[in-house]
Amino acid sequence: MGVCCPFLRPWDQARDRFLLNIPCLSDPVRRSSLLLKLALVALHLIFVGFLFFFDEEFIVKTKRDPWYMASYFLLFSATLLQYFVTSGSSPGYVVDAMRDVCETNAVYRNTPTISIQHASRKSESLVVTVEGETASSARRTPTSPWGKLVLDLYPPGTSVRNLTCSYCHVEQPPRAKHCHDCDRCVLQFDHHCVWLGTCIGQKNHSKFWWYIFEETALSIWTLIMYIDYLSNVVKPWWKNAIIILLLVILAISLIFVMLLLLFHSYLILTNQSTYELVRRRRIPYLRNIPERVHPFSRGIRRNVYNVCCDNTNLDALPAAFELEDRSRPYTCFDMLKCRCC
């Protein structure tokens, strides 16, 4: 590809990057993701457009209370903007974190033979080459800075061979998982959102929470406007039928989005992911930990801070004595000390 050629002019490289970011309609996965995004935007426009075109008092309300309608349209625009920001954000890929670690490490900074490439499950290309060693040899002995970092995140005695992804051939830190839709290993993998067309992981979990928060607020506000429109003025039966149908769809969507908001708020407060909560019994490093113990939780305040402001650090598995301390039942003295915080 022209992007990888160092002899291209800067504007040619920018043009190639732009062309690579355009959704390829010949790819069924990208085509399906693009159609879902268009359907979601169209659904938002339908709910607002119905009030704008069918409610004669809507324009009057806009002129009478401009601040009220301006606030509504501001929330509407912010929700759609947050949707596209979250959709285009990176969840945090293991291969990118590995590249950053190798580039910033003092020992390997001056070594010109380090090469990190993304390998898909469709091809068995090499991923890491360190001084002539392939990824298979690096798995046996963690000679790279990334391999040493990953090994330090696990309890002593953990084999490096067991930490290697069978698709990407890279060492996975705790909480990472290979996404078969994105064909990459994602840091702190939560889930793959089909509506967004991307994974939710370490770097965009906060953006995803803000999006569903804004979507919940917008749905509640729109629901209030629809109920007000339905109860004030007598309208033809076909208008009532349309408004009732849209009201039912909006109420169902609101219940789903509100439950999703509460669920992800709980995950953030306890420093968990959807994958860890649902597949806890199948994850080797979580299998023997009691369900009431959250091994990666550092308290509510620290958990919220990590998600919002410090989403670059990798979580290490706690030692046995830390897990034993966290498994103790709460006492009145612990509540006074705000142990959960």
C-alpha positions as CSV (number, residue, x, y, z in Angstrom):
1,M,0.0,0.0,0.0
2,G,1.1,3.6,-0.6
3,V,0.7,4.4,3.0
4,C,3.7,2.3,4.0
5,C,6.0,3.7,1.4
6,P,8.4,6.3,2.9
7,F,8.9,8.0,-0.5
8,L,5.4,9.3,-0.9
9,R,4.8,13.0,-0.3
10,P,2.9,14.0,2.9
11,W,-0.3,14.9,1.0
12,D,-0.2,11.5,-0.9
13,Q,0.0,9.7,2.4
14,A,-2.8,11.7,3.9
15,R,-4.9,10.9,0.8
16,D,-4.2,7.2,1.2
17,R,-5.1,7.2,4.9
18,F,-8.4,9.0,4.0
19,L,-9.2,6.4,1.4
20,L,-8.5,3.5,3.8
21,N,-10.9,5.0,6.3
22,I,-13.8,5.1,3.8
23,P,-16.1,2.1,4.4
24,C,-15.7,-0.5,1.7
25,L,-19.1,-1.5,0.5
26,S,-17.8,-4.7,-1.0
27,D,-17.0,-6.0,2.5
28,P,-20.2,-7.5,4.1
29,V,-19.1,-6.6,7.7
30,R,-18.3,-2.9,6.9
31,R,-21.4,-2.7,4.7
32,S,-23.6,-4.0,7.6
33,S,-22.0,-1.7,10.1
34,L,-22.6,1.3,7.8
35,L,-26.2,0.4,7.3
36,L,-26.8,0.1,11.0
37,K,-25.2,3.5,11.6
38,L,-27.4,5.0,8.9
39,A,-30.5,3.3,10.4
40,L,-29.7,4.7,13.9
41,V,-29.3,8.2,12.6
42,A,-32.5,7.9,10.5
43,L,-34.4,6.7,13.6
44,H,-33.3,9.8,15.5
45,L,-34.4,12.1,12.7
46,I,-37.7,10.4,12.3
47,F,-38.7,10.9,16.0
48,V,-37.7,14.6,15.8
49,G,-39.0,15.2,12.3
50,F,-42.5,13.9,13.1
51,L,-43.0,16.5,15.7
52,F,-41.5,19.2,13.5
53,F,-43.7,18.5,10.5
54,F,-47.0,17.3,12.1
55,D,-47.3,19.4,15.2
56,E,-48.5,22.9,14.4
57,E,-47.7,24.0,17.9
58,F,-44.1,22.8,17.7
59,I,-43.0,25.9,15.8
60,V,-45.0,28.1,18.1
61,K,-43.3,26.5,21.2
62,T,-40.0,27.0,19.5
63,K,-40.6,30.8,19.1
64,R,-42.2,31.1,22.6
65,D,-39.5,29.1,24.5
66,P,-36.4,29.3,22.4
67,W,-34.1,28.3,25.2
68,Y,-36.1,25.1,25.8
69,M,-36.0,23.9,22.2
70,A,-32.4,25.1,21.8
71,S,-31.4,23.0,24.7
72,Y,-33.2,20.0,23.2
73,F,-31.6,20.4,19.9
74,L,-28.2,20.9,21.6
75,L,-28.7,17.5,23.4
76,F,-29.8,15.9,20.1
77,S,-26.7,17.1,18.3
78,A,-24.4,16.2,21.2
79,T,-25.8,12.7,21.3
80,L,-25.2,12.1,17.6
81,L,-21.8,13.6,17.8
82,Q,-20.9,11.4,20.8
83,Y,-22.2,8.4,18.8
84,F,-19.8,9.1,15.9
85,V,-16.9,9.9,18.3
86,T,-17.4,6.6,20.1
87,S,-17.8,4.7,16.9
88,G,-14.6,6.1,15.5
89,S,-12.6,5.7,18.6
90,S,-10.1,2.9,19.3
91,P,-10.8,0.5,22.1
92,G,-7.1,0.0,22.7
93,Y,-5.5,-2.8,20.8
94,V,-2.8,-5.1,22.3
95,V,-0.6,-4.7,19.2
96,D,-0.6,-0.9,19.6
97,A,0.3,-1.1,23.3
98,M,3.1,-3.5,22.5
99,R,4.5,-1.2,19.9
100,D,4.4,1.8,22.3
101,V,6.2,-0.3,25.0
102,C,8.9,-1.4,22.6
103,E,9.4,2.1,21.3
104,T,9.7,3.8,24.7
105,N,11.8,1.1,26.4
106,A,15.3,2.3,26.9
107,V,16.9,-1.0,26.1
108,Y,15.2,-1.6,22.7
109,R,15.0,2.1,21.7
110,N,18.2,1.9,19.6
111,T,17.6,-1.6,18.2
112,P,16.7,-1.2,14.5
113,T,15.5,-4.8,14.1
114,I,12.3,-4.6,16.1
115,S,9.2,-5.0,13.9
116,I,5.6,-5.2,15.2
117,Q,2.9,-6.0,12.7
118,H,-0.7,-7.0,13.0
119,A,-1.4,-10.6,12.1
120,S,-4.9,-11.9,11.4
121,R,-6.3,-15.3,11.9
122,K,-6.5,-15.6,8.1
123,S,-2.7,-15.5,7.7
124,E,0.1,-16.8,9.8
125,S,2.4,-13.9,9.3
126,L,5.0,-13.0,11.9
127,V,4.0,-10.4,14.5
128,V,7.2,-9.6,16.4
129,T,10.8,-9.9,15.3
130,V,13.4,-9.1,17.9
131,E,17.0,-9.4,16.8
132,G,16.2,-12.1,14.4
133,E,13.9,-14.1,16.7
134,T,10.4,-14.9,15.6
135,A,7.2,-14.7,17.7
136,S,7.3,-18.4,18.4
137,S,10.7,-18.2,20.0
138,A,9.8,-15.0,21.9
139,R,6.9,-16.9,23.5
140,R,9.1,-19.4,25.1
141,T,11.4,-16.8,26.7
142,P,10.1,-13.2,27.1
143,T,13.1,-11.4,25.7
144,S,11.0,-8.4,24.5
145,P,10.0,-5.6,26.9
146,W,6.4,-6.3,26.2
147,G,6.8,-10.0,27.1
148,K,8.5,-9.1,30.4
149,L,5.8,-6.5,31.1
150,V,3.0,-9.0,30.5
151,L,4.7,-11.7,32.6
152,D,5.0,-9.3,35.5
153,L,1.2,-8.7,35.4
154,Y,0.5,-12.3,36.2
155,P,1.3,-14.3,39.4
156,P,4.8,-15.9,39.6
157,G,5.1,-19.2,37.8
158,T,2.7,-18.3,34.9
159,S,3.9,-19.7,31.6
160,V,4.4,-17.3,28.7
161,R,3.2,-19.9,26.3
162,N,-0.3,-19.9,27.9
163,L,-0.6,-16.1,27.5
164,T,-0.2,-16.0,23.7
165,C,-3.2,-15.4,21.5
166,S,-3.6,-18.2,19.0
167,Y,-4.8,-15.8,16.3
168,C,-2.6,-12.7,16.7
169,H,0.4,-14.5,18.2
170,V,1.0,-11.8,20.8
171,E,1.2,-12.0,24.6
172,Q,-2.1,-11.0,26.1
173,P,-2.1,-9.0,29.4
174,P,-4.8,-9.8,31.9
175,R,-8.3,-8.7,30.8
176,A,-7.4,-8.8,27.1
177,K,-9.3,-10.9,24.6
178,H,-9.2,-11.5,20.9
179,C,-12.3,-10.0,19.1
180,H,-13.3,-12.1,16.1
181,D,-15.2,-9.3,14.5
182,C,-12.3,-6.8,14.7
183,D,-9.8,-9.6,14.3
184,R,-7.5,-8.0,16.9
185,C,-6.8,-8.5,20.6
186,V,-8.5,-5.7,22.7
187,L,-7.3,-4.4,26.0
188,Q,-9.9,-4.8,28.8
189,F,-12.3,-6.3,26.3
190,D,-15.9,-5.5,27.2
191,H,-18.0,-6.4,24.1
192,H,-18.2,-5.8,20.4
193,C,-21.1,-3.3,19.8
194,V,-22.7,-3.9,16.4
195,W,-24.5,-0.6,16.5
196,L,-21.2,1.2,16.9
197,G,-19.2,-1.1,14.6
198,T,-16.3,-1.3,17.0
199,C,-15.3,-3.0,20.3
200,I,-15.7,-1.4,23.7
201,G,-12.4,-1.7,25.6
202,Q,-10.0,0.2,27.8
203,K,-9.7,3.4,25.9
204,N,-13.4,4.0,24.8
205,H,-15.4,2.6,27.7
206,S,-15.8,6.1,29.1
207,K,-17.0,7.4,25.7
208,F,-19.5,4.6,25.4
209,W,-20.9,5.4,28.9
210,W,-21.3,9.1,28.0
211,Y,-23.0,8.1,24.8
212,I,-25.6,5.9,26.5
213,F,-26.1,8.5,29.2
214,E,-26.8,11.2,26.6
215,E,-29.0,8.7,24.7
216,T,-31.0,8.0,27.8
217,A,-31.5,11.7,28.6
218,L,-32.6,12.4,25.0
219,S,-35.0,9.5,25.0
220,I,-36.7,10.7,28.2
221,W,-37.0,14.2,26.9
222,T,-38.4,13.0,23.6
223,L,-40.9,10.7,25.4
224,I,-42.1,13.7,27.4
225,M,-42.6,15.8,24.3
226,Y,-44.6,12.9,22.6
227,I,-46.9,12.4,25.6
228,D,-47.5,16.2,25.7
229,Y,-48.3,16.2,22.0
230,L,-50.6,13.2,22.3
231,S,-52.6,14.6,25.2
232,N,-53.1,18.3,24.3
233,V,-54.7,18.5,20.9
234,V,-57.3,16.4,19.1
235,K,-55.8,15.0,15.9
236,P,-56.8,12.7,13.1
237,W,-56.8,9.0,13.8
238,W,-53.9,8.3,11.5
239,K,-51.7,10.8,13.3
240,N,-52.6,9.2,16.7
241,A,-51.8,5.8,15.3
242,I,-48.4,7.0,14.1
243,I,-47.6,8.7,17.4
244,I,-48.7,5.7,19.5
245,L,-46.5,3.4,17.4
246,L,-43.5,5.7,17.7
247,L,-44.2,6.1,21.4
248,V,-44.2,2.3,22.0
249,I,-40.9,2.0,20.1
250,L,-39.4,4.9,22.1
251,A,-40.5,3.4,25.4
252,I,-39.0,0.0,24.6
253,S,-35.8,1.7,23.4
254,L,-35.7,3.8,26.6
255,I,-36.0,0.7,28.8
256,F,-33.2,-1.0,27.0
257,V,-30.9,2.0,27.0
258,M,-31.6,2.8,30.7
259,L,-30.8,-0.8,31.7
260,L,-27.7,-0.7,29.7
261,L,-26.7,2.6,31.4
262,L,-27.2,1.1,34.9
263,F,-25.4,-2.1,34.0
264,H,-22.3,-0.2,32.7
265,S,-22.3,2.1,35.6
266,Y,-22.1,-0.9,37.9
267,L,-19.2,-2.3,35.8
268,I,-17.3,1.0,36.0
269,L,-17.8,1.3,39.7
270,T,-16.5,-2.2,40.3
271,N,-13.9,-2.2,37.6
272,Q,-15.3,-5.1,35.6
273,S,-16.2,-5.8,32.0
274,T,-19.2,-7.5,30.4
275,Y,-17.0,-10.3,29.2
276,E,-15.5,-10.9,32.7
277,L,-18.9,-10.9,34.3
278,V,-20.6,-13.2,31.8
279,R,-17.7,-15.6,31.2
280,R,-16.1,-15.5,34.7
281,R,-16.1,-19.3,35.0
282,R,-14.4,-19.8,31.7
283,I,-11.6,-17.2,32.3
284,P,-8.6,-19.1,33.8
285,Y,-7.4,-16.3,36.1
286,L,-10.9,-15.6,37.4
287,R,-12.2,-19.2,37.8
288,N,-11.1,-19.7,41.4
289,I,-11.9,-16.3,42.7
290,P,-15.2,-15.9,44.6
291,E,-17.9,-14.1,42.6
292,R,-18.4,-11.4,45.2
293,V,-14.7,-10.4,44.9
294,H,-13.7,-8.0,42.2
295,P,-10.0,-8.6,41.7
296,F,-9.3,-5.5,39.7
297,S,-11.3,-3.0,41.8
298,R,-9.4,-0.3,43.6
299,G,-12.3,1.4,45.2
300,I,-15.1,3.4,43.6
301,R,-13.3,6.7,43.3
302,R,-10.2,5.1,41.9
303,N,-12.2,3.0,39.5
304,V,-14.0,6.0,38.1
305,Y,-10.8,8.0,37.8
306,N,-9.1,5.2,35.9
307,V,-11.9,4.9,33.4
308,C,-12.3,8.7,32.8
309,C,-8.8,10.1,33.2
310,D,-6.2,7.3,33.4
311,N,-7.1,4.6,30.9
312,T,-3.6,3.7,29.8
313,N,-2.4,1.5,32.7
314,L,-2.6,-2.2,32.6
315,D,-4.2,-4.0,35.5
316,A,-2.2,-6.7,37.2
317,L,-3.7,-9.7,38.9
318,P,-3.6,-9.1,42.7
319,A,-1.7,-11.4,45.0
320,A,-3.3,-14.1,47.1
321,F,-3.2,-12.1,50.3
322,E,-5.0,-9.1,48.6
323,L,-7.7,-11.4,47.3
324,E,-8.1,-12.9,50.8
325,D,-8.4,-9.4,52.3
326,R,-11.0,-8.3,49.7
327,S,-13.1,-11.5,50.4
328,R,-13.6,-10.5,54.0
329,P,-17.2,-9.5,54.7
330,Y,-17.9,-5.9,55.5
331,T,-18.2,-4.7,59.1
332,C,-19.5,-1.5,60.6
333,F,-16.0,-0.2,61.0
334,D,-15.3,-0.9,57.3
335,M,-18.3,1.1,56.3
336,L,-17.1,4.1,58.5
337,K,-13.7,3.9,56.8
338,C,-15.4,3.8,53.4
339,R,-13.7,0.6,52.5
340,C,-15.7,0.3,49.2
341,C,-14.4,3.7,48.1
